[in-house]
């Protein structure tokens, strides 16, 4: 079986199953081989029923005491069965899986793995996986079991069996693109061993050896691709700006003095643009640290020297808010500011484009609309992208190419350790704003369980009646079969006619069309909506100083850094702000996370703590916009491996004509594949 063959070449995969796998990004045999687990379950700890730990995943053997029964509640079907061992009894419950009624047999012995919970005094194992006790090979009773990302129509059991069947077919056939000299220097195992043991590790040592090799591979190829990308965009010189008194003028126009951190970053920008070297700089600062003020100072530098500046934001709402702020600032200098976004009428767009092309407009704010082909600048010299993680390198470069030797400034509020940022943004210099402006009130944070709902809702109502606004965030859009989490659609039905009756309550979620989302966000920013019930789509891209409460349901479902980003949506005005974290989870990790959130508002401290709390069992990173979607490496946990891979990449890159040498041919092909596939590299 060839690696580049379609997945239908694997016995048992027809067109229907192939379509399901396509939804996971699996199209070829090689895609299955490299569809690495997202996590692992340690099922070597097999417990008795009386030893099950609440709110954790447990593995146990049990007899089936009765025939499974299906109960229907509205559109939902619930399948229940009674399980027992010598220590006790427990119910197993599945939602909307009526077919299981015929899959489980009375008086048979099975091994189950699932979350144990107590609900209304009843003990339940929720949506457990199961296998007859004598058939343990794929399920992996008594060993470490891979867990894969899924999509509708496929289960963990099915995908494990598929991966195993494919590996058995292609064993020892996987080409090792990493030359022996690099493998020896960095103590890397052979690739066939790595692939086999990342899916079904022989033991924990084999797993770590395998993972080291595959993480190195992925980060090394990524580094090489970034070096290639940097080589294609590199320029030798930049436009020289005279920057006399710019910092003082900016502070005077804004009406406040910069923090020491803001001054330091502004001086770094001045140093870049005043010496004829092309600026490629990342400003990294926590929510509210003053990145926008620095961006204004940078734009003033360009405009005072007779050039144009452009700022690109990820959403129309954020672009409009920037437009208002920049207009107020530049009005004091007699500078015209233009807003260009997709929702403008054709006449308005044409007028804006004409003004930009003529050079009449010196300051341009916009969304992706400003990188369209028909938008031309007269003399663009500074390009800024806000919330950089929402854009790829390619989009940034498209905007940069609209100028000649234009300086580049990118901004992000995502707290990333400095060493990691230097690697992630390999083509950028990094500035960090590690200080908040004086007088900014701390957001008071409270972690409570669901019994506090009425009190929390009463507090929200009181704040709203005093003229303030509130966010209420849920982790999902609609009720999940397996996860008991609040959903926005359910919540708005519950509260709009009870606790918040008579108030303007609206809902926002990712399934809405972009123009719908923008309209709701605009109404919320204008205080036409008092309470916004939302999924995490409000995490980035809105500034509502009047919003003072952030209530987050099922807070245990979010990572620490994400909780911090959500909390940063409030506390932006002169009013005291609050964050209420609601969770009924009793897990130790959740308790630690809630303690950290109540203890500090420092995003960098929170991100570092998040790494420690994730624990050694969570080997894989989560997807981040604008950063390559890695299959196995965790950009936080694998910082040391990032450094090693960068060292190896730099060493190879220094070798003249290395790509023409036969021993490096496969590496070159890997780089070309990643470099050309914009979705994988995030450019």
N, C-alpha and C positions, 0 to 999 in steps of 0.2 A: 504494500500500500504506500503510495507516494504522499509526501506531506502536503503538496500543493493541490491534491485532489479535493473535489467538493465533499462535504460531509456525507452526502448521499452514498459515497463509496463505502461507508461503514454499514455493515449488515444490520438491518433493523431500523435504519433511519430513512423514512420516506419523505415525501414533500411536506406533509403536515408538520412532522417533528422538525424537519429542516428549517421551516419558517419560524418555529418557536426558538430554535437555536440561533437563527439569524438575529432575532431580537436581542440576544445576548452578545452580539458581535462575533458569533462563531459561524464561519462560512467554509473553512477548509479543515482538513485533518490536523494541520499544524495549529490552527486556532484552538482546537480541543486540547491538544498537547500543552499549549501555553495558556490555557484557561485556568490560572492558578487559584487555589482556594483563597477565600477572603479571610478565613479564620479556621480554627481547629477546635474540636470538642474532645476533652480528655474523658473518654469513657472507660478508662481503666479503673476508675473509682466507682464500682458497682455497689449500690446501697440497698438496704432493706427499706420497706415502706415506712417503718417507724423512724428511719434515719433521714428521710427526705428533708432538704433545706428549703425553706420558703423563699420565693422570688428568685430562685436559682434553677439552672438546668440540672436535672438529676437523671441518672441511668439506673434502672432496676429490673429484675426479673419478676414476673407475676403471672398467675393463672387468670384466665378469663372466666368469671363466675356466671355470666348470663349472656343471652343472645343480645347483640347490640340493638339499640332502639333509636329511631329517628323521631324527633319532636320538631314541629314547625311553629315558629313564632313570626307572624307576618311573612315576609319574603325569606326569612332566615331559617335554615334547617340546622338542628343540633343533633349530633350523634353522640350517644352516651353508652358507656359500658362499665361494669363493676369489675375491679381487679383486686387480687388478694395474694398475699404470701403468708408465711407463718407468723409475721409480726403485725399484720393488720390489713385493712381494706382501703381502697381509694377509687374515686371515679375518674375515668379518662373522658375528656370532652373534646369534640372536633366541631368546627363551625363550617357549614356549607360544603360538607364532604359526605353527602348521603351514601355515596358508593362504598364507603368503608363498612357499611352494615354487612356487606357480603364478604368483606376481606378479613374479618376477624371472627374466629370460631370459638364457640363456647368450649370450656374444658381443655383448651390448648394453652401451652406454656410459651410466653413471648418475652422479649426484652424491649423495654420502652425507654425513650429519652425525651424529656420535655420539661417545661417550666412548672414547678409545683406552686400552687396558690391556694389560699383560703378565701372562699367567697361566701358571704352570709353564713359563716359557721361550717360550710361544707369544704372538704378537702378535695382538690381537683388537680389532675395533671392536664395541662392545656395543650391541645393539638400535638400530642407526642408522635415522634417517629416510632415505628415498631417493626420487628422482624421475628419470625418464629425462632425459638431459642436454638434450634439445631442449625440455623443458617446464619452464620455470623460474618462471612467473608466481606461482603460489601458494607454492611452496617458498621462493622468494626467493634463489636462488643469486646470490652477488655483492652482497647488500645486507643491511640489517637486517631480521630476521624476528621477528614477534611469537610469544610463547609463552604459552599460556593454561592456566589450571587445567583439569584433565580429570577425568572419572569413567569408570567401566567402560563400555566399549561405544563410545567415541569417541576419535579420534586427533587429534593436532595438525593433520595435513593436512586432515582433514574439517572441523574447526572453523574453520580459516583460510578454507577455501573457502566455508563457510556465512556467515561474517562478511563476506567480500568481496561475495558475491552480495547480501546484505541491504543493505550500504552502497550498492551500485550501484542498488538499487531505491528507496532513500529519500534519495538525494543532494539536498542543498539544501532538504529538507523539514523539517529539525529546527528547532523553534522555539527562539529564543534568549531565555531568560528573564532574562538579565542586562541591565539597562537600559544605554543608551549612556553615561550619565554615569559609572557605575561602571567600565565597560570602558575608557573614556578615561583616567580617573584612575589606574587600576592597569595600564594598557598591556596589555589582554587582547584576544586575537584573537577572531574570530567563531566561534561554536560549531560550525557545520558543518565549517569548516576543522580545528578541534581534533579532532573525532571522527574524521574521515578520516585525519588524520596521526598519531593515537595508535595506530591499528591498522596502517596501512601508510604509515609516514613517507616523504615524498619525499626528505628528507635529514635529517641530524642537527639542523640549525637548525630545520627545520619541526617535528621531534619535540619539541624543548624548548619552542618557542612553544606548541604544542598542549598539552603536559603542564602548562605553567604555568597555562593557562586552566582546564583540567579540575580540577587540584588546588585552585585558588582557588575554583571553583564548589562543590566538595565540602565544603571546610572552611568556606566562608562559610555555606552552607545548614546545616551542622552547628552552627555558632556561633549562628545565628539560632534554630534549634530548641532549643538549650540555654538561650538567653535566654528563650524562651517557656516552657520547662519550669521555669526558675528563677522566672519570674513567677507560675506556678501554685502553687508551693510556698512562696513567700516569706511570712514572718511578720515582724511589726514588733518583737516583743519575746520574750524568753525568761525562763524561771524564774530568779530570783536565788538563788544559793547563797552561803552563808557558808563560807569555805574556810580558816579559821584553823587552822594547824598540820597541815593535811592531808598536806603533803609529808613533814614530820618523822614523823608517825604511820605513813605508808606505809613509809618507809625502816626504821623500827624494827621493824614487823611482818614485813617481808621479810628483815631481818637483813643488809642491805647498803646502802651509800650510792649514790645515783643518780650517773651520770656528769653532767658539765656539760651535755651535750646533752639528757639526760633531764630535768634540772632546768629547762632553758630551755623545753622543750616543755610541761612540767607548768605552768610559770608562764603560758605562753600560754593554756592551757586555763583556768586560774584567772581570768585576765584576762577571758576570754570570759564565763564563767558567773557572775561576780560583779558584772557591771555591767548586767544586764537585757537584754543583746543575745543573740539566739538564736545559739548556736554551731553552725557547720557547718564542721568542721575535719578535714583529712586529715593523718594521721601517716604519714610515709614514712620507713622505716628499713630498713637492710639486715638480713639474717638474723642474729639474735642481738644486735641493738642495744638491746633492752629495751622494745619496744613494749607487751608485755603488762603489765609493771610500771606503765607510765604509765596503761594502761587501768584497772588496779586502783585507782590513785590517783583517777582520774576518777569511778569507780563509788562510791568511798568518799565523795567530795564530795556526790554525789546522796543517798546513803543517810543520811549524817549530818544532812542537811537534811530527812529524813523522807520521801524519795521512793524510787521503785523505779528500778533500772537493768537494762538487758538487753544481752546480747552475742550476736550471731548469727555462727556459723562455717559454712563451706561444706560440711564433712563431719562425720559422726557421730564419727569418731575424734578429730578436732580439737576438736569440742565437748566430748567426754568428757574430753580432756586439760585443756581450759580449766576444766571443772567441778572436776576434782581440785585444780588450782592455786588457783582462786578460793575453793574450800571451805576449803583450808588457811589461806589468807590471812584470810578473813572470820570464821573460827572464833575468831580472836583478838579480834574485835569483837562476838561473839555474834550474828552476822548469818546468817540461813538462806539457803543457795544452792540453787536448783532447776535440774535438768537436764530439758529438754524436747526429745525427738527422736522421729523417726518410728517407730523400732523398739520403743518402749515399749509395754507391754501397755495395753489400754484402761483398766483400773482405775488403773494408774500415771499415765496421761495425765490422766484425770479428776481424780485427787487433786492433780496438779501445777497444773492449770488452776484448780481451786478455791482453792488456796493463793495463786496469783498474783492472782486476782480479789479475794480478801479482803484482800490487802496483807500477809499473814503472810510471804510470800516477798518479800524486798527485792531479791535479786540473781537474775536469770534468765539461764541459759546455754542456748543451743539452736541447732538447725539451722533450715532453712526452716520447720520445724514451728511456730516461734513467730510466724510471720506468717499462720497460718491464721485464718479469720474467727472461729472459736469460742474463740480465745485472747484474753482481755480482762484488762487491767491496772487496778489501782485508781488509781495515780497515777504512771505512767511519766514520768520526767523526763530520762533519758539513754539514748540508743540508740547502740550500738557495733557496727560490722560489721568482721569480721576478714578479711584477704585480700580486700580490696575488689574486685580485678580479677575475682573469681569471682562477684560480684553485680552486678546492674544498678541504675541509679538508681531504677527503679520499685520493686524489692524493698526497697531502703533506705527509700523513702518510705512503703511499706505499714507497715513496722515503726514508723516515726516517727509515723504517724497514730494509732497505738494510745495515744499520750500526747497531752497538750495542751501545745503549745509546748515539746516535748521537745528537748533539746540533742542534736546529732548528732556522733559521732566515728567516722571510718572509718580503717582501717589497711591498709597494703600494704607488702610486702617487695620489690616490684618496683622496682629502681632506675631512676628517671626524672629527667632533668635538671629543676631547679626551675622554669625558665621553661616547660617543656613541661607539667609537672604543673599549673601555674597555669591553663593553657589547657584541658587535658584535663578537669580537675575544676573547671570554670568556676564551679560553684555552691559551692565549698568554699575555705576558707582553708587554706594549706599549711604544715605544720610538718615539718622534716627533722631526723632523728636521725643526725648525721654522725660518730658516735663509738661505738666498741665498748667494753663494760665492761672494766676492767683485769683482767689475769690470764687472759683468754680465749686459749687456745692457737691459734696459727695452724695451719690445716689444711695439712699438707705435701702438695704436689701434684707428680705425676710424669707425664710424657708418654712413652709407650713404644710400640713396635710389637708386632705379634701374636706375635713370637718370644719375648716375655717372659711369655706366658700361664702357663706351668708355674710360673715363679718367683712370679708374682702370686698364683696359686691356692694355692701353698704358704704364702705370707705370710698370705692370708686364713684358711687352715685353722689356722695358728698362733694368729692373733688370736682366732678362734672358740674354740679349745681353751683359751685364757686367759680365756674368759667373755664375749668381745665378740661383736658382730654385724656383718654386712656387707650392703650393697646391691650388686647387679650390674644395670646398666641397659643395655637394648638399644633401638635406635631404632625397631623395628617388631615386630609380633606374629608374622608368619610370613614365610617366605622370599619375596622379591620376584623376579619374573622378571628384572628389569633391574638391580637393585641388589644387590651382594654384601654384605649386612649380616647380622650375627648376629641371630637371632630368639630370643625368650624360650622358645618351645616347643622349638626346636632345642637351645638351650643347656642347658636343664634335663636333657634326655636325655643330653647329652654329659658333664656334670660330676657329676650326682647319683650316678652309678654308678662314677665314676672318682676324680677329685681330691677330691670332697667326700663320698665314700661313708661312710655312718654318721652324717652330719650331717643336721639338719633343714633341708631346702631346699624352698622353695615358690616359686610363680610368681604374678605379678600383672600384669594387662593391662586395657586399656580395654574389651575386648569382654565382660568379666565383668559380671554384674549388680551394682548398687550394694551390696546386702547381702553378696554374696560378697566384694567388695573390702573392705568394712568389717570383715568377720570376719577376713580375712587380715591387714589392717593392725593390728587389735587383737591378734592372736596374735603378730605381730612385735613390737609395743610391749611385750607381756608376756614376751618372750624365749622363746616357744614355738617360734618359727621363728628359726633362726640365720642363714640366708642367704636373702635375698629377691631373686629374679631378676625384674626388672620392666621395663615400658616407663616412659615419663615420667609416668605417673599418680601416682608418689610425689613429684613435684616440689614439691607444695604440700600442707600439711595434716597433717603428722605430726611428732611430737617424740619421738625415741627416743635419749636421752642415751647409751645403751649401744652404739649403732651407731658404729663407728669407721672403717669403710672404705667408700668409694664407688668402685666400678670402673665405668667407662663405656666400653662397646664402641662402635667406629666413631664416635669423638668428633668426627670431621670432619663428621658429619651434623647436629650441633647448633650453634646460634649461641652466641656467647660468653656472653651474658646467661643463656641456658638452662643452659649448663654450670655457671655460677656458682650458679644456683638449685638445681641438682641437688647440687652440692658442699655447699651449705648444709644438707643433710639430715644430715650428720655434723658432728662438732666441737661437739656440744651438751652434752657432759658433761665430766667431769674427766679423761678419758683422751685421750692424743694421738691425733689422727685423720688419715686419709690419703685422698687422692683420686688414683686411677690412671686416666689417660686413654689409651685404646688406639686407635691409628690407624696404618694403613699408607699413608695418603695422602702423596704427595710434593709436593702443591701448596703454593705459597708462602703463600697465605692461611691454610691449616691450620697451617703452621709458626709463623706469627705469632700465631695464636690460642692455640696450645699454650704459646708463650713467655709470653704475657700471663697465662694461667691459672697458670703456675708462678711468675710474678713477684709477683702481688698477690692479696689476698683482698678488696680494696675493690670492692664492687659498683658504686659510682658511677663509679670509674675504668674498670672493665671495660665498663660500658654505653657510656661515651664512646669507648673504644677500638674497641668493636664497630662503632660507626657509621663510624669511619675505615676499618676493614678491609673493610667490605662493598663499598666501591668504587662508582664512578659507574654501573656497569652494572646494579646492583640497585635499580631505581627504586621498588619497591613494598614496603609494609610487610606484616607478617604479622598474622594475626588474633590479637587479645588479648581474653580474656574480660572482659566488662563495659565494654569500650571499643567504640564503634561500629565495625562491620566496614566499613572503607572500601574502595572499589573501586580507587582509584588513589593517593591520598595516602599518604605514609609519615610517620607521626607523629614520627619522629626526624629524618629528612633534611629534611623540609619545615617545620622550626621557623620559619624566616623567613616562609614563606607563611602559616603559622598566625597569626603576629602581624599580617600585613597583612589577612588575612581577618577577624580579630577586630576590627581597627580599622574596617574597612568595615561590619561587622555592628553595632558600637556606634554608628557614625555614623547608620546607617539607623534603628536602634532608637530613637535620640533624636528622630527626626522624628515629630511627632504624627500619628496616624491614617495612617501611611504605607501600611498594607495596603489602605486604601480607594482609593488612587490607582491609576488604570488602568495606568501604566507599571510598577507593582510587583505587579500581579495574579499574574503567572506565578511570581514569587518566593514569594508567599504560598502558592500552591498547592503548590510544591515543599516548603516548610517543613511544611505540613499533612500531606503524604504521609509525610515522614520522621518527623514528630512522632507520627503515628498508628500507624506501622509499628514496633512495639516490637522486632522482630527486627533491623531495620536500624540503629536508633539504640542498641540494646543496653540498653533501659530496662525 
